Amino acid sequence: MRAWTDYPLIETGTAPVREVEILAYDQNKYCYISVPSLDDRRFYVKQGYLYSRPYRTTGAKDPQRPDIPLHALYDLPLWIEDAPDEEDVSLCSP
């Protein structure tokens, strides 16, 4: 599933808005993603940092924030079934 994130995956501070591919969902709060602009590196990111269109969070509650619908995430594979070895993945969580 195509999505976007502005979460700092490899840098500190402000990150660029990146297109990502959501590969799996743990049916709780984490998504397993692939990032084409980073040579398809894979990360676990909280689903609240993934958006349905390019978007930069302001930190405040934004009624226009393009969240990914939960029902769409539940259609994805469970990440536990498809997760790689721990050394191959970065866990991104504040």
Secondary structure, DSSP 8 states (H G I E B T S, - for coil): -EEEE-S-SSSSS----EEEEEEEE-SSSEEEEEEGGGTTEEEEEEGGGEESS-----SS--TT--B--HHHHTTS-BHHHH---GGG-EEE--
